[in-house]
Amino acid sequence: MFPKQDLDEVIERAEETYEERMLKFYRLGLVRGVKKTLQFVENGTITYDEDDFDIPKQIEIKVKLKFKGKDWESKVFAINCDEIT
């Protein structure tokens, strides 16, 4: 192989790995979103009545985050429900 071919192969592998990681994290976000939605239904934050959902104007979602090389931290995301309806 020539150096350019080696480089092209490395770049192609890196792109595949990146795409796989992004899909993994996207799926993880979907799973977490569904879990949180079910919690909101269970605790009455979101209700369903007469073929319609009743949701507050704003929902706060509390999460714990850890970035590489940093400690865990709590964060609250305020979601305006106009963004999701």
Beta strands, then each sheet from edge to edge (+ up, - down):
strand 1: 47-49
strand 2: 52-54
strand 3: 58-65
strand 4: 73-80
sheet 1: 1+ 2-
sheet 2: 3+ 4-
end
